[in-house]
C-alpha cells in the first residue's frame, strides 16, 4: 500500500496528544536574550496547558472485518464426510477489509476506502497470476488476513499477512482523527533505545536468536509493526527460504515510557490486549506473567506484581498458546488458553485478577475454544472461536460479553471465519432476504448453479449466505427427528428438501 505523508499535518495532530508544538510562526524582529527566554517560557507553558487539555481518554471504535474474494474459482471432487464424493468449490484468493463505524472520521473512512480498493486490485492481479493453479499445487496464499491491534478515537492500527507465511506482510497505523499515516519514527522518540528494548524483551522471552533479525529490519525500516493496547507490537520475520514465520513481541508503553508520547500511551477506559505468553507484561499499572508447564494437567501460576496465584489446569490441557487481558468497568481479567487434546480444541480459563481465582466456563464445549484474536481489542466486541456443523464443519466467531465475574457469556449469532468456503446450488430456491442479521420480509429467487458464501447462523435453525452480487439470504434448516435417518443427508432445507439435493460442496469433519 502506498503511504502518503504530510509531516506538518501529522505533527499538528500529534500536538493534540501532548507532543511538541508545530507550525509556530517566528517573528523576523531581532530579540534580546531575555525576551527570547520569556517568550519560549510562555510558549512552553501554553503548549503544556493545551496538550494537557486535549489529553482526553479515547473512545473505542467498533471495527469489524469483511471478506473480499478475487472471484477465481477452484473445483475439485472430494468426499463430503457422508460417504459421497461431490464437487467442492473454493475461492482461494481473499482479503479481509476493516469496516469502520459511521462515527469514525472522514479521513479514516477515506483511507480505509483506498485500502479496500488496493486490496481488491491486488487480489485481481494475484488471481490472474495463479489462474491455472490447482488446489493441490497451491502452497502460497494471498496474504489477506488482518489482525486489528488498536482501534480507538486516537489511533487505528492493524497488520496484514502475519499469519499467511509469506513475505507480503505489512503494518498499517493511522491517526484516527485525520486518517494520516503514521511512521515508526514519528511514534518512537529514540530508535536506538527501541533496539535496546527489543533486545531486553527477546532475552526475557528466551528468544535472543531473533535479535539480529530485528536489528537488521529496524535499521532498514522494514519491520512489520502496529500500535497495540499494551504497547508497540513488532513482528520479526524469520524465513526458512520458502515460508516466513513472524515472531510477535510487545514493547510496553508502561515499561518504556520514555519511548512514546503521552497520547500514544493513553488507552480507552475499557480495552483488551493480547499479551506475550513467554515474557512479563506491563499493563494498567501491573506487571503480569503466566507460567505453565507444557505437559498435560497440573497447575499454573499467575503473577500480578508481588502476588502469586496458583491455579489448576484441566486434566487434558497442555501448554499455554495465548493470553488475553481484558479491562472492564467491573475489573480486570486474564484469559490463559491452553492446548487441547486434539488439534482444533483448546481450554480457556477466566482468571479474576482482583481475587486471583479462576472462573469455570459452562460445560458446553463451544465456550472453551479460545478467543478470536483477530479483533480482540474492544471488550464490547469480543468473540470466541467455535465450530459449527451447519451445512459444513466450519469455524465461527461467536460474540460474547464479559460477565461481572469475568466469565464469557455467549450472545448473538455466529459469523463464519472462512472467506473461501462456498456451497454451489443444484436447484433454484426462493429465500428470505436478510439485512443486519434480520429477515426483511422480502423474498428473492436464487437460480440454480449459484454460489453461496457462508456468512452467519445460529448453528441450529438457519444459515445466512452472501451471494456473489452482495445480497444476503437466509437458508432455513432443521435436523431430522431422532428416530429418522436419511443416508447422506444431515439437514432438511426450507422444510422440504434434503441438503444433498440442494447443495454440493458440503464437507463435514469426521
C-alpha positions in Angstrom: 0.0 0.0 0.0 1.4 3.4 -1.0 1.5 5.6 2.1 1.1 9.3 1.8 2.7 11.6 4.3 2.1 15.1 5.4 4.7 16.0 8.1 3.0 19.3 9.1 -0.5 17.8 9.4 0.7 14.8 11.3 2.9 16.8 13.7 0.0 19.1 14.4 -2.2 16.1 15.1 0.3 14.7 17.5 0.4 18.0 19.3 -3.2 17.2 20.5 -1.7 14.1 22.1 0.8 16.1 24.1 3.8 16.2 21.7 5.9 19.2 20.6 4.3 22.3 19.0 4.2 22.7 15.2 3.5 25.5 12.7 4.8 28.2 15.0 5.3 31.4 13.1 8.5 33.1 14.1 9.0 36.8 14.1 11.7 38.3 12.0 12.3 41.1 14.5 15.6 40.7 16.4 15.0 39.7 20.0 17.1 40.1 23.2 18.2 37.0 25.2 15.8 38.0 27.9 12.8 38.4 25.5 13.6 35.1 23.8 13.7 33.3 27.1 10.5 34.9 28.3 8.7 34.1 25.0 9.9 30.5 25.0 8.8 30.0 28.6 5.4 31.4 27.8 5.1 29.2 24.7 6.2 26.1 26.6 3.6 26.7 29.3 0.8 27.4 26.7 1.8 24.2 24.8 1.8 22.2 28.0 -1.6 23.5 29.0 -3.0 22.9 25.5 -1.6 19.4 25.5 -3.0 18.6 28.9 -6.4 20.0 28.0 -6.6 17.7 24.9 -5.3 14.5 26.5 -8.8 13.0 26.9 -9.4 9.3 27.3 -10.0 7.9 23.8 -13.2 6.1 22.9 -13.3 2.6 21.3 -14.1 2.3 17.6 -16.2 -0.8 16.9 -14.4 -2.2 13.9 -15.5 -5.4 12.0 -13.8 -7.4 9.3 -15.4 -8.2 6.0 -14.0 -10.7 3.4 -13.4 -9.8 -0.2 -12.8 -12.6 -2.8 -10.9 -12.4 -6.0 -13.5 -14.4 -7.9 -11.1 -17.1 -9.0 -12.8 -20.5 -8.5 -11.3 -23.9 -8.0 -13.4 -27.0 -8.4 -12.4 -30.4 -7.1 -14.1 -33.7 -6.5 -13.9 -34.6 -2.8 -15.7 -36.9 -0.2 -18.1 -34.8 1.8 -17.8 -36.8 5.0 -21.1 -38.6 4.3 -19.7 -41.3 2.0 -20.5 -39.2 -1.1 -18.0 -37.6 -3.4 -19.2 -34.4 -4.9 -17.9 -31.1 -6.2 -16.1 -28.8 -3.8 -15.9 -25.1 -4.8 -13.4 -22.8 -3.3 -12.3 -19.2 -3.9 -8.6 -19.3 -2.7 -7.7 -15.6 -3.1 -9.3 -13.4 -0.4 -8.6 -10.4 1.8 -10.1 -9.1 5.0 -11.1 -5.4 5.0 -11.6 -3.4 8.2 -15.0 -1.8 8.3 -15.4 1.3 10.4 -18.4 2.7 12.3 -20.2 5.7 10.8 -18.8 7.8 13.7 -15.2 7.4 12.5 -13.6 10.5 11.0 -13.9 11.3 7.3 -10.2 11.0 6.9 -10.1 7.5 8.4 -13.1 6.4 6.2 -11.2 7.7 3.1 -8.0 5.9 3.9 -9.9 2.6 4.5 -11.7 3.1 1.2 -8.4 3.3 -0.5 -7.1 0.2 1.4 -10.1 -1.8 0.1 -9.6 -0.6 -3.4 -5.9 -1.5 -3.3 -6.6 -4.9 -1.8 -9.3 -5.6 -4.5 -6.8 -4.7 -7.2 -4.1 -6.8 -5.7 -6.5 -9.8 -5.4 -7.4 -9.5 -9.0 -3.7 -9.4 -10.1 -2.8 -12.3 -7.8 -5.7 -14.3 -9.2 -4.6 -13.7 -12.8 -1.1 -14.8 -12.0 -2.3 -18.1 -10.4 -5.2 -18.7 -12.8 -4.1 -22.2 -13.7 -3.1 -23.4 -10.3 -5.0 -26.3 -8.8 -5.7 -26.5 -5.1 -3.0 -29.2 -4.7 -0.4 -27.0 -6.4 -1.2 -24.0 -4.3 1.2 -23.8 -1.4 1.2 -20.0 -1.1 -2.0 -18.0 -0.5 -2.6 -14.3 -0.9 -1.6 -12.6 2.4 -5.0 -11.2 3.1 -5.6 -12.0 6.8 -6.0 -8.9 9.1 -5.5 -8.6 12.8 -6.7 -5.4 14.5 -4.2 -4.2 17.1 -5.8 -1.0 18.3 -9.0 0.8 17.3 -9.9 4.0 19.3 -10.6 7.6 18.6 -6.8 8.5 18.7 -5.2 5.6 16.8 -6.3 2.9 14.4 -3.7 0.2 13.7 -3.7 -3.3 12.2 -1.4 -5.8 10.5 -2.0 -7.8 7.3 -0.4 -11.1 6.4 1.5 -12.1 9.5 -0.4 -15.4 9.6 0.0 -16.2 5.9 3.6 -17.4 6.0 4.6 -15.1 3.1 6.9 -12.1 2.8 4.0 -9.9 1.9 3.1 -8.7 5.3 2.6 -5.1 6.4 1.5 -2.9 9.2 -0.9 0.0 9.0 -1.2 2.7 11.6 -3.2 5.9 11.4 -4.2 9.0 13.3 -7.9 8.2 13.9 -8.9 11.9 13.7 -7.3 12.7 10.4 -6.6 9.4 8.7 -3.0 10.5 8.4 -0.5 7.6 8.1 2.0 7.2 11.0 5.6 6.2 10.5 7.6 4.3 13.2 10.0 7.2 13.6 7.0 9.5 14.4 5.7 7.1 17.1 9.1 6.2 18.7 11.2 9.1 20.1 14.5 7.2 20.2 15.2 4.4 17.7 18.4 3.3 19.3 16.7 3.0 22.7 14.0 1.0 20.9 16.6 -1.5 19.8 17.8 -1.9 23.4 14.2 -2.5 24.5 13.8 -5.2 21.8 16.9 -7.0 22.9 15.7 -6.9 26.5 12.3 -8.3 25.7 13.7 -11.1 23.4 16.2 -12.0 26.1 13.5 -12.3 28.8 11.5 -14.5 26.4 14.4 -16.8 25.7 14.4 -15.7 22.1 17.6 -13.8 21.7 18.2 -15.6 18.5 15.8 -13.2 16.8 17.7 -10.1 18.0 19.9 -9.8 14.9 16.9 -10.2 12.6 15.1 -7.4 14.5 18.1 -5.1 14.4 18.5 -5.5 10.6 14.8 -4.9 10.0 14.7 -1.8 12.2 17.8 -0.4 10.5 16.2 -0.8 7.1 12.8 0.5 8.3 11.5 -2.9 7.1 9.9 -4.3 10.2 6.2 -5.0 10.4 4.7 -3.0 13.3 1.5 -1.7 14.8 0.3 0.2 17.8 -1.4 -2.1 20.3 -3.2 -1.5 23.6 -0.3 -2.8 25.7 2.4 -1.3 23.6 4.2 -1.2 20.3 3.8 -4.5 18.5 6.7 -5.7 16.4 6.6 -8.7 14.1 10.0 -10.2 13.4 10.2 -12.1 10.2 12.2 -15.4 10.1 12.3 -17.4 6.8 13.4 -20.9 6.0 13.9 -19.9 2.4 10.3 -20.6 1.5 7.9 -19.9 4.4 8.1 -16.9 6.7 7.2 -17.0 10.4 6.5 -13.8 12.2 7.6 -13.6 15.9 5.4 -11.1 17.7 6.9 -9.1 20.6 5.4 -6.1 22.6 7.4 -3.1 23.7 5.2 -1.9 26.6 4.2 1.8 26.9 4.5 1.5 30.7 7.8 -0.3 30.8 9.4 2.1 28.3 7.5 5.3 28.9 10.4 7.4 27.6 10.0 6.0 24.1 6.4 7.2 23.5 4.4 10.4 23.7 1.7 10.7 26.3 -1.0 10.5 23.7 0.3 7.2 22.3 0.3 5.7 25.8 -3.3 6.8 26.5 -5.8 3.9 26.3 -9.6 3.8 26.4 -11.2 3.3 29.8 -12.0 -0.3 28.8 -9.9 -2.4 26.5 -8.4 -5.8 25.7 -4.8 -6.7 24.8 -3.2 -9.9 23.6 -0.2 -10.4 26.0 3.0 -12.3 25.2 3.0 -15.8 26.6 6.7 -16.1 27.5 7.5 -12.7 29.0 6.3 -10.3 31.6 3.6 -7.8 30.5 3.5 -4.3 31.8 -0.1 -3.1 31.6 -2.6 -1.0 33.5 -0.1 -0.3 36.2 0.5 -4.0 36.8 3.3 -6.5 35.9 1.6 -9.7 34.8 3.1 -13.1 33.9 1.8 -16.6 33.5 4.0 -19.7 33.9 2.6 -23.0 32.9 4.1 -26.5 32.1 3.9 -27.9 28.5 2.7 -31.2 30.0 -1.0 -32.0 30.4 -2.8 -31.2 33.5 -1.1 -29.9 36.7 -1.1 -26.3 37.9 0.0 -23.0 36.5 0.9 -19.7 38.2 -0.3 -16.2 37.6 1.9 -13.4 39.0 0.5 -9.9 39.4 3.1 -7.6 40.8 4.2 -9.3 44.0 1.2 -11.5 44.2 1.3 -15.1 43.1 -1.8 -17.2 42.4 -1.6 -21.0 41.8 -4.4 -22.4 39.7 -5.3 -25.8 38.2 -5.3 -26.7 34.5 -7.9 -29.1 33.1 -6.7 -32.7 33.1 -6.0 -32.8 29.4 -4.8 -29.2 29.0 -1.3 -28.8 27.5 0.9 -25.8 27.0 -0.1 -22.1 27.0 -0.9 -20.9 23.5 -2.5 -17.4 24.0 -3.1 -14.9 26.8 -5.7 -12.2 26.7 -6.0 -9.3 29.2 -9.4 -7.6 29.5 -10.1 -4.4 31.5 -13.8 -3.7 32.0 -15.8 -1.4 34.2 -16.2 -4.2 36.8 -12.5 -5.2 37.0 -9.5 -6.8 35.2 -9.4 -10.3 33.9 -6.9 -12.7 32.4 -7.7 -15.5 30.0 -5.0 -18.1 29.5 -5.7 -20.5 26.7 -4.2 -24.0 26.8 -3.6 -26.5 24.1 -6.3 -29.2 23.9 -6.1 -32.9 23.5 -6.6 -32.6 19.7 -5.8 -30.0 17.1 -9.0 -27.9 17.0 -9.7 -27.9 20.7 -8.4 -25.7 23.5 -9.1 -24.9 27.1 -9.9 -21.3 28.1 -9.8 -20.3 31.8 -11.1 -17.0 33.1 -9.0 -15.6 35.9 -10.3 -12.8 38.1 -7.2 -10.6 38.9 -8.9 -9.0 41.9 -9.4 -12.3 43.7 -6.9 -14.4 41.9 -9.5 -17.1 41.5 -10.3 -19.0 38.3 -13.9 -19.0 37.0 -15.5 -22.0 35.4 -16.9 -21.9 32.0 -20.1 -23.7 31.1 -19.5 -27.4 30.2 -20.8 -26.7 26.7 -17.6 -27.2 24.6 -18.4 -24.2 22.4 -17.4 -21.8 25.2 -13.9 -23.3 25.6 -12.4 -22.8 22.1 -10.5 -19.6 22.9 -10.9 -16.1 21.7 -11.0 -14.8 18.2 -7.7 -12.9 18.4 -8.1 -11.1 15.1 -10.1 -8.3 16.7 -9.5 -8.7 20.4 -9.1 -5.1 21.4 -12.5 -4.0 22.5 -14.3 -5.7 25.4 -17.7 -4.9 23.8 -16.7 -6.7 20.6 -15.0 -9.9 21.8 -15.8 -13.2 20.3 -15.0 -16.9 20.9 -13.8 -19.3 18.2 -16.3 -22.1 18.0 -17.0 -24.9 15.5 -20.3 -25.2 13.6 -21.7 -28.2 11.8 -24.5 -26.4 9.8 -24.2 -27.5 6.1 -20.5 -28.0 6.7 -18.0 -28.2 9.5 -16.6 -24.7 9.8 -15.2 -22.3 12.4 -17.3 -19.4 13.5 -16.8 -16.2 15.5 -19.3 -16.2 18.4 -19.9 -12.8 20.1 -19.7 -12.7 23.9 -19.9 -10.3 26.8 -17.7 -10.4 29.8 -19.8 -11.1 32.9 -19.2 -9.4 36.2 -17.1 -12.4 37.3 -15.1 -12.4 34.1 -16.8 -15.5 32.6 -17.6 -15.0 28.9 -21.3 -15.2 28.2 -22.4 -16.0 24.6 -24.7 -13.6 22.8 -26.0 -13.1 19.3 -25.3 -15.1 16.1 -22.2 -16.7 14.9 -20.2 -15.3 12.0 -18.1 -17.7 9.8 -14.4 -17.2 9.6 -14.0 -18.7 6.2 -13.8 -16.4 3.2 -13.2 -19.2 0.7 -15.8 -21.8 1.6 -18.7 -21.8 -0.7 -21.7 -24.1 -1.5 -22.9 -24.5 -5.0 -26.7 -24.8 -5.6 -28.2 -27.7 -7.6 -31.6 -26.1 -7.8 -33.4 -22.7 -7.7 -34.5 -21.6 -4.2 -36.9 -18.9 -3.1 -35.3 -17.4 0.0 -35.7 -14.6 2.5 -33.5 -11.5 2.1 -31.5 -10.5 5.2 -30.2 -7.1 6.4 -28.3 -6.5 9.6 -29.0 -10.1 10.7 -32.7 -9.9 10.3 -35.2 -11.1 7.6 -36.5 -8.1 5.7 -39.8 -9.7 4.8 -38.9 -9.8 1.2 -38.3 -12.9 -0.8 -36.0 -13.5 -3.8 -35.4 -16.4 -6.2 -31.9 -17.6 -6.4 -31.3 -19.6 -9.6 -29.6 -23.0 -9.7 -25.8 -23.0 -10.3 -25.3 -20.1 -7.8 -22.5 -19.7 -5.3 -23.5 -19.3 -1.6 -20.8 -17.9 0.6 -21.1 -18.7 4.4 -21.7 -15.6 6.4 -23.6 -16.2 9.7 -26.0 -18.5 11.6 -27.3 -19.9 14.9 -25.9 -23.4 14.5 -29.4 -25.0 14.6 -32.1 -23.3 12.5 -30.6 -21.1 9.8 -27.5 -20.2 7.8 -27.1 -16.7 6.2 -25.2 -16.6 3.0 -23.8 -13.8 0.8 -24.4 -14.2 -2.9 -21.9 -13.0 -5.5 -23.9 -9.8 -6.0 -23.6 -8.9 -2.3 -27.1 -9.7 -1.2 -27.6 -11.8 1.9 -30.2 -14.6 2.0 -31.3 -16.9 4.8 -31.5 -20.7 4.3 -33.7 -22.3 7.0 -32.7 -25.7 8.2 -33.8 -28.3 10.7 -32.4 -31.6 11.9 -34.2 -34.9 11.3 -36.1 -36.4 14.2 -34.0 -38.7 16.4 -35.7 -41.8 15.1 -35.2 -40.9 11.4 -32.0 -41.5 9.5 -31.6 -40.5 5.8 -28.4 -41.7 4.2 -26.1 -38.9 3.1 -28.3 -36.1 4.4 -27.9 -34.2 7.7 -30.4 -31.3 7.4 -33.8 -30.6 5.9 -33.7 -27.3 3.9 -36.6 -24.9 3.7 -38.9 -27.5 5.3 -38.9 -29.8 2.2 -35.5 -30.6 0.6 -32.7 -32.9 1.6 -29.5 -30.8 1.9 -27.7 -33.1 -0.6 -30.4 -32.4 -3.2 -29.9 -28.7 -2.8 -26.2 -28.1 -2.4 -22.8 -29.5 -3.5 -19.6 -28.7 -1.7 -20.8 -29.6 1.9 -17.9 -31.0 4.0 -18.2 -32.4 7.5 -15.4 -33.3 9.8 -15.1 -36.9 11.0 
